[in-house]
Every structure is written in structure tokens, then in C-alpha cells.
Amino acid sequence: MRVELPSGRPFGAALAMGTGLRGGAEAMLAAVVVKAAYDLVPDGTGPRRMQPAADPQRSAPRLTGASGSYQHDGDTRIDLIAAPDIAIEKARTDILVEGFPSPAPALPCEASVTVDGQIWLRRGLGATRGPDLARNLFGRLPPGEGHRDITVPADFVPAPGDLLPAAHSPLFENLYRDADGFTAWPARLSAPLPPGATVAVHLTADASDPGYALRLPATRLAARYRVWCGHGPDRPRHWRIGTIGPLAADTLILRPALHQAEILWRAAWPWAAEPPAHYRSVQILEVT
């Protein structure tokens, strides 16, 4: 099944499948993930403008790789770098800040991330454990900490090709830090990133400094699938349209020292909504 993207737009896309939650019960879900990479360019004296990256490979979802993986009983379990690109769904929005604004502050340091002036993430002086914290202002929360501290049964044996522990839930796919000196505002993170919002990375816990600011694009996306009706010619004009709905902008990855960023939009739907053999395409639409 292919993904049809808006013509001339700087998007990459991937389809994923896995077990998620619907109404408190497990269900097989399909998901479409759309990714866009940007350069953060000066825009007068205001927030930086997100200019689509010229290299299309930067917008291609990463599906495999070893960087950032962790071990579980000697078995490589999941790639932390690729996790946002293949997650079926996320319970909350992720904001990751990799590296530091230039010039980098002396460590340990305080920091915060705001969206339209509201603090969503905060780093305190106690956030000193682990090499990731010396490389990244916020970075990625590894399994075993904070909201990713899930319980894996002692007798758990992964199935061939299985990437996730048996206790997987949508929360497992959120990588923002809220442990070891970090604080998150779940009520704010529960909403997608607002189109056109100003995001700022501050080197103060109360966001009192001007910070490294950027303005999100005003992009709104929706998705629908097309399926063969099961009789008659199997051609596009005979395919029926089904609604998936809006895509949530649920991941923002910032690299302020490089003046780069990525946004990921995501939507999932029950795979059994149609006979699996009848799916033909997923269409991504820009909503005005």
C-alpha cells in the first residue's frame, strides 16, 4: 500500500502496524507517519522561520538502525533514534532538544521549553546523570526512567522480529524527559503542537531569558485511505474512500546548534476497518 503525499511539499511518509489500545483493549492498528525536516533561518528580529530542508533524505522516516538502541537480556530491543518515526501512536506530544544552543552553557544548567509562552518541559540543576545529558539539553529519555519505566515480566521471551516488551503501551513511545531533575506538564503535552505556535528553548528554568525561538509552520494535515470495493474492476476510479482523520503533530525534534528541526505528524486507525487485502493507498491532504 502506498502513501500519496501533497505535490511539491517537503514530506516523507511511512506506514506502520502494531498493537495499540482502543477503549482500554488491545487492537491491531495501522498508522501513517508524515515527517518534514526544516532549516531554522533568521527572520528579522523575531522567531526563526522553519524553511523546508533542501535534502529530501532528511524528511525520510528512519525505520531501522543501531544508534541509540538498548539491550534487554542481551537482545537489542528498539532503536531510540528511530522510535518516533515508527510509533503507532503517542499518548502525549514529544519535544526533544538535541545538543545545546550555541554557545553551550556550563553544566549543570537549568533550562525550559515553552510553547506560546507556556512551559511544557523544565530541566533543573539536579539533571546530571547519564552521558546523554552532557550531550543534549533535553535529549531522549531511555527505557527504565520516568514514564518509560515499564514492568517486563521475568519470563518474557520476545517473538522473532518483535521490537517491544510485552508491557508496551502508547506511553512507551514518548521520549520526553520527566525524571532525574526534569519536569513535564502532561496536561499541555496531551495536546498536539499548535500550528503556527512559537516554540522557544530557554537556558533558565522560568523561561525568563529570550531563548532560542522558532515559529512552527501553519501546516494542518488529514488522511484518508482508498480501498477496492471487492467487485468490478480493481482500478483507482472504482476505489472507495474511507476517512482516517486529522494527523496530530506529536513530535518536534530540535537541534539548535545546527539550526535544524523535524516535525512528525501521526494518525492511526483500526486495521480491521476494511478487508486487509482491499487496501490500495493512503492519501495525505493539507487542510486549510
C-alpha positions as CSV (number, residue, x, y, z in Angstrom):
1,M,0.0,0.0,0.0
2,R,1.5,3.3,-1.0
3,V,1.2,6.8,0.6
4,E,0.2,9.7,-1.6
5,L,1.7,13.0,-0.5
6,P,0.7,16.5,-1.5
7,S,2.5,17.5,-4.6
8,G,5.6,19.7,-4.2
9,R,5.6,19.5,-0.4
10,P,8.7,18.5,1.6
11,F,7.2,15.5,3.3
12,G,8.3,11.9,3.8
13,A,6.0,9.2,5.0
14,A,5.8,5.6,6.3
15,L,3.2,3.1,7.2
16,A,3.4,1.1,10.4
17,M,1.3,-1.6,12.1
18,G,1.2,-2.8,15.7
19,T,-0.8,-3.4,18.8
20,G,-2.3,-0.4,20.4
21,L,-5.2,0.4,22.7
22,R,-8.8,1.2,21.9
23,G,-11.3,1.6,24.6
24,G,-8.9,0.0,27.1
25,A,-8.5,-3.1,25.0
26,E,-5.7,-4.2,22.7
27,A,-6.4,-3.8,18.9
28,M,-4.4,-4.1,15.7
29,L,-3.8,-0.6,14.4
30,A,-2.3,0.8,11.2
31,A,-0.7,4.2,11.3
32,V,0.6,6.7,8.8
33,V,3.5,8.9,9.9
34,V,4.4,12.0,7.9
35,K,7.8,13.7,8.5
36,A,9.3,17.0,7.5
37,A,12.8,18.4,8.1
38,Y,13.5,22.1,8.3
39,D,16.3,24.5,8.5
40,L,15.8,27.2,11.1
41,V,16.6,30.5,9.4
42,P,16.7,34.0,10.8
43,D,13.5,36.1,10.2
44,G,14.3,39.6,11.2
45,T,14.3,40.0,15.0
46,G,11.6,37.5,15.6
47,P,11.5,33.7,16.0
48,R,13.4,31.8,13.4
49,R,11.4,30.6,10.3
50,M,11.2,26.9,9.6
51,Q,12.4,26.6,6.0
52,P,11.9,23.1,4.4
53,A,15.2,21.3,4.0
54,A,16.5,21.0,0.5
55,D,17.7,17.4,1.1
56,P,14.7,15.1,0.8
57,Q,16.6,12.4,2.7
58,R,16.3,14.4,5.9
59,S,12.5,14.0,5.7
60,A,12.6,10.2,5.2
61,P,11.4,8.3,8.2
62,R,14.1,6.2,9.8
63,L,12.9,2.6,10.1
64,T,16.0,0.7,11.2
65,G,19.4,1.3,12.7
66,A,21.6,0.5,15.7
67,S,22.3,4.0,17.0
68,G,20.6,4.6,20.3
69,S,19.5,1.0,20.8
70,Y,19.4,-0.6,24.3
71,Q,19.8,-4.1,25.5
72,H,17.2,-6.4,27.2
73,D,18.7,-9.7,28.4
74,G,21.4,-9.4,25.7
75,D,18.9,-8.7,22.9
76,T,18.8,-5.4,21.1
77,R,15.2,-4.3,21.7
78,I,14.4,-1.0,19.9
79,D,16.2,1.9,18.3
80,L,15.7,5.1,20.3
81,I,16.6,7.2,17.3
82,A,14.0,5.6,15.0
83,A,11.3,5.2,17.7
84,P,9.4,8.5,16.9
85,D,9.4,7.5,13.2
86,I,7.7,4.1,13.7
87,A,5.5,4.6,16.7
88,I,1.9,3.6,16.1
89,E,0.5,6.2,18.5
90,K,1.7,8.5,21.2
91,A,-0.2,9.3,24.4
92,R,1.4,12.8,24.5
93,T,3.4,15.1,22.4
94,D,7.2,14.8,22.3
95,I,9.6,17.7,22.3
96,L,13.3,16.6,22.1
97,V,16.2,19.1,22.2
98,E,19.4,17.5,21.0
99,G,22.6,19.4,21.6
100,F,22.6,22.9,23.1
101,P,22.0,26.4,21.8
102,S,25.3,28.0,20.9
103,P,27.3,28.9,22.9
104,A,26.6,25.9,25.2
105,P,26.1,26.7,28.9
106,A,28.3,25.3,31.6
107,L,27.0,22.1,33.2
108,P,25.0,21.5,35.2
109,C,22.4,24.0,33.9
110,E,18.8,24.9,34.1
111,A,16.5,25.1,31.0
112,S,12.9,25.1,29.8
113,V,10.9,24.7,26.6
114,T,7.9,26.9,26.0
115,V,5.1,26.7,23.5
116,D,3.4,30.1,23.0
117,G,4.8,31.3,26.3
118,Q,3.7,28.3,28.4
119,I,6.4,26.0,29.9
120,W,6.0,22.4,28.6
121,L,9.3,21.0,29.8
122,R,11.8,22.0,32.5
123,R,15.4,20.9,33.4
124,G,16.7,21.5,36.9
125,L,20.2,21.6,38.3
126,G,19.8,18.0,39.5
127,A,19.7,16.7,36.0
128,T,23.3,15.5,35.8
129,R,23.1,11.7,35.5
130,G,24.0,9.9,32.2
131,P,26.2,10.8,29.3
132,D,23.1,11.9,27.2
133,L,22.6,14.8,29.5
134,A,26.1,16.2,28.8
135,R,25.4,16.0,25.1
136,N,21.8,17.1,24.9
137,L,19.8,19.8,26.7
138,F,16.8,17.5,26.9
139,G,17.5,14.6,24.6
140,R,15.7,11.3,24.8
141,L,14.5,9.5,28.0
142,P,15.8,5.9,27.9
143,P,13.7,2.9,29.0
144,G,13.7,2.3,32.7
145,E,13.2,6.0,33.7
146,G,10.2,8.1,34.4
147,H,7.1,7.4,32.4
148,R,9.1,4.8,30.3
149,D,9.8,2.7,33.4
150,I,7.6,-0.2,32.4
151,T,7.5,-3.7,34.0
152,V,8.7,-6.5,31.9
153,P,7.8,-10.0,33.1
154,A,10.8,-12.0,34.2
155,D,9.8,-14.9,31.9
156,F,9.3,-12.6,28.9
157,V,10.7,-14.1,25.7
158,P,10.4,-11.9,22.6
159,A,8.8,-13.4,19.5
160,P,11.0,-13.4,16.4
161,G,11.1,-9.9,15.0
162,D,9.3,-8.4,18.0
163,L,10.6,-5.0,18.9
164,L,8.6,-4.1,22.0
165,P,8.3,-5.6,25.5
166,A,5.1,-7.3,26.5
167,A,4.1,-4.4,28.7
168,H,4.1,-2.0,25.7
169,S,1.5,0.8,25.7
170,P,1.3,4.1,23.8
171,L,3.1,5.8,26.7
172,F,6.2,3.7,25.9
173,E,6.7,5.7,22.7
174,N,7.0,9.1,24.4
175,L,10.7,10.1,24.8
176,Y,10.5,13.5,26.5
177,R,12.2,13.6,29.9
178,D,10.3,13.9,33.2
179,A,12.7,12.2,35.5
180,D,16.1,12.8,37.2
181,G,15.8,16.5,37.5
182,F,13.2,17.1,34.7
183,T,9.6,18.2,35.0
184,A,6.9,17.9,32.4
185,W,3.4,19.4,32.1
186,P,1.3,16.3,30.9
187,A,-1.8,18.4,30.5
188,R,-0.1,20.6,28.0
189,L,1.8,17.7,26.3
190,S,-1.5,15.9,25.8
191,A,-2.4,18.3,23.0
192,P,-0.7,18.2,19.6
193,L,1.7,21.0,18.7
194,P,-0.4,24.0,17.7
195,P,0.1,25.1,14.0
196,G,1.9,28.4,13.9
197,A,2.9,28.4,17.5
198,T,6.2,29.9,18.8
199,V,8.5,27.3,20.5
200,A,11.4,28.6,22.5
201,V,14.3,26.8,24.2
202,H,15.4,28.8,27.3
203,L,18.5,28.5,29.5
204,T,16.5,29.4,32.6
205,A,14.1,27.3,34.5
206,D,11.4,30.0,34.5
207,A,11.8,31.0,30.8
208,S,12.9,34.5,31.8
209,D,15.6,34.8,29.1
210,P,14.7,35.5,25.4
211,G,15.7,31.9,24.4
212,Y,16.2,30.3,21.0
213,A,12.8,30.7,19.4
214,L,11.2,29.4,16.2
215,R,7.7,29.6,14.7
216,L,6.1,26.3,13.7
217,P,4.6,26.1,10.2
218,A,0.8,26.6,10.0
219,T,0.5,23.1,8.4
220,R,-2.6,21.0,9.1
221,L,-2.8,17.5,7.7
222,A,-5.5,14.9,7.3
223,A,-5.5,11.4,5.9
224,R,-7.9,9.0,4.2
225,Y,-7.5,5.6,2.7
226,R,-8.7,4.1,-0.6
227,V,-9.9,0.5,-0.9
228,W,-11.1,-1.7,-3.6
229,C,-14.8,-2.4,-3.1
230,G,-14.3,-6.1,-3.7
231,H,-16.2,-6.4,-7.1
232,G,-15.8,-4.9,-10.5
233,P,-12.5,-3.5,-12.0
234,D,-9.7,-3.0,-9.5
235,R,-8.8,0.5,-10.7
236,P,-8.5,3.8,-8.9
237,R,-11.8,5.2,-10.1
238,H,-13.6,2.2,-8.6
239,W,-11.8,2.5,-5.2
240,R,-13.9,3.6,-2.3
241,I,-12.6,6.3,0.2
242,G,-12.5,5.8,3.9
243,T,-11.7,8.5,6.5
244,I,-8.7,8.3,8.8
245,G,-9.0,11.8,10.1
246,P,-6.6,14.6,11.2
247,L,-2.9,13.9,11.8
248,A,-1.5,15.1,15.1
249,A,1.8,17.0,15.1
250,D,3.1,14.9,18.1
251,T,6.9,15.1,17.8
252,L,9.3,18.1,17.5
253,I,13.0,17.4,17.4
254,L,15.2,20.5,17.7
255,R,18.9,20.8,17.1
256,P,19.5,24.4,17.9
257,A,23.3,24.3,17.4
258,L,22.8,23.1,13.8
259,H,19.7,25.3,13.3
260,Q,17.7,22.2,12.2
261,A,14.4,20.7,13.2
262,E,12.0,17.9,12.4
263,I,8.2,17.5,12.8
264,L,6.3,14.3,12.7
265,W,2.5,14.0,12.2
266,R,0.7,10.8,13.0
267,A,-2.7,9.2,12.7
268,A,-3.8,5.6,13.5
269,W,-6.9,3.6,12.6
270,P,-8.2,0.1,13.2
271,W,-6.7,-2.2,10.5
272,A,-9.8,-4.4,10.5
273,A,-12.0,-1.4,9.4
274,E,-11.6,-2.9,5.9
275,P,-10.6,-6.3,4.5
276,P,-6.8,-6.1,4.6
277,A,-6.4,-7.3,1.0
278,H,-8.5,-4.4,-0.3
279,Y,-6.4,-1.5,0.9
280,R,-4.8,0.3,-2.0
281,S,-3.4,3.7,-0.8
282,V,-3.3,6.3,1.9
283,Q,-3.7,9.9,0.9
284,I,-2.3,12.8,2.9
285,L,-4.2,16.1,2.4
286,E,-3.4,19.6,3.5
287,V,-6.3,21.2,5.4
288,T,-7.0,24.9,5.1
